[in-house]
Amino acid sequence: MKPELNRIVIAREPGGPDVLDVVARPIPSPAAGEILIRNTACGVNRPDQIERLGFYPAPPGAPEGLGLEVAGHVEALGEGVTGYKTGDPVCALVAGGGYAAYSLAPAGSVLPVP
């Protein structure tokens, strides 16, 4: 059963790992050309750490929360997305919001996982 809320990790202020909080937000819906991914893993990389420290701002319009790399399964497809179906295993680069139960990714940034 799909939960009603998405759990995401945010940095409440610049700082070390102690500034991270898990908050509840609505599960996003994919817009045209996007894929909603139910995450099973996320990458932790240097840009994430620099963003948490306050030195690498997210691009305008990026989803709330930290995280730029995800892997999981297709949950929903936005209008016009082809080549994937619900349940497909995928990985993706996202503009933000990868430390979450669900993330949005442009279809062009999503790759199938063999």
N, C-alpha and C positions, 0 to 999 in steps of 0.2 A: 504494500500500500504506500503510495506517494505521500510524504509529509505535506503539511500545509505551509510550512515556513522553511526557508533556506537558512542554514547556519553558515556564517561567513566570519573570517578573521579580519579584524581591523586593527590599526595602530591608533590608539586614542590620542596620542601625541608623539612627537619624535622621541626616540630613545631605544633602549635595549629590548630584549625579548619580554621583559616585564610590562611593557606598554601594550602588549597584544591582548585583545579581548575577542571572545566569540559572541556574536550578536545574531539575532533573528531578523530576517527580512523576508518579504514575499519572494516566492520562487519566480524568477523572471520568465517571460514568454519570448520565444525567438521572433524577431522581426524578419522581414523578407531577407533571404540570403544568410540567415544565421542558423546555428544548431545549438540546442540546449543539451548539455552534457551532464549526466549524473556521474559525478567524480568518484573514482575509487583511489586515486593517487594524485599528488601534485608535486611539482619540483620546487625546491628551495634553492635559489641562486643568488649570486652577488647583487644584481639589481634589486631583488626583494629586500635584501638587508640594507642597501643604501636608501631605498624608499622608506623603510621603517625608521631609519635615522633622520629622515627629513631632507635628504640631499638629492633625491631623484623623484620629482613629482610625477604623478600619473598623468597621461595625456588627457586633454579636454575630452569629456564624454566617456571616459573609461568607466567600467563598472566599479562600484564601491568595493574596497577590500584589496588585500595584498594577493600576490600570486600571478605568475605569468605563464606557467606550464601546467597542463592537466592531462589526465588519462582517465578513461571511464567508458561509459556506454551512452549511445544516443538516446535521449529521452523524448525529444520533440524536434521537428524540422520546421523552419520558417518557410514562408511561401517561396517557391522557385528553387528550393534546394533539391538536387537530384544526386543519385549515386550512393545514398545512405538510407537506412531504414531504422526504425526504433529498435533498440537493443544491440546495434552494431558496436563492437569494441573500437574505440578511437582514442587518439591523442591530439592535443592542439596547443597552439600558442595563443594566448589571450592578452588583451590590453590591461587586464586587472581582474580581480575577483576570483582568482584560481584557488585560493585557500577557502574552499566552500564545498558544500554538498552538491551544488549545481552551479554551472558556469555557462555563460554564453560565449560562442566563438563564431567569427565569420567562417562560412563554409570553406573558403579558400585557405584557411589556416588549420583545417582539420585533416588528419591523415588516418587511414584505417590501421588498426593494429592487427598483424597477422595472427 
